């Protein structure tokens, strides 16, 4: 989450700054690039906060991280027509985050 979050924050900053990095396209989920920038910025900050919660062992960290990573995955999928070379690797990171946070971890105690 501490990789996907800053990547989303950078993508959001580029969108807010009206950078020419993104190509405006026509499809069903068309938003203004500034709106996409704010969406990515908010999701990136939420990913960083949830990642810090997981690293510090907070009980809410795994649930919040899984929820925010799922939202990030959906928004990255919707953003693919604008900049696929950035969105697809971030989608891959989000899938890895979801896998890591949602797998069941069974602890064994002293041979039991």
KAZIGI-V193016 format. One record per helix or strand of 2 or more residues. SS is the DSSP state (~ for helix, > for strand). FROM is the first residue (numbers start at 1). TO is the last residue. If there is no record, write none. Layout:
ss->{SS	SS}
from->{FROM	FROM}
to->{TO	TO}
This chain:
ss->{~	~	~	~}
from->{4	33	61	84}
to->{16	55	79	102}
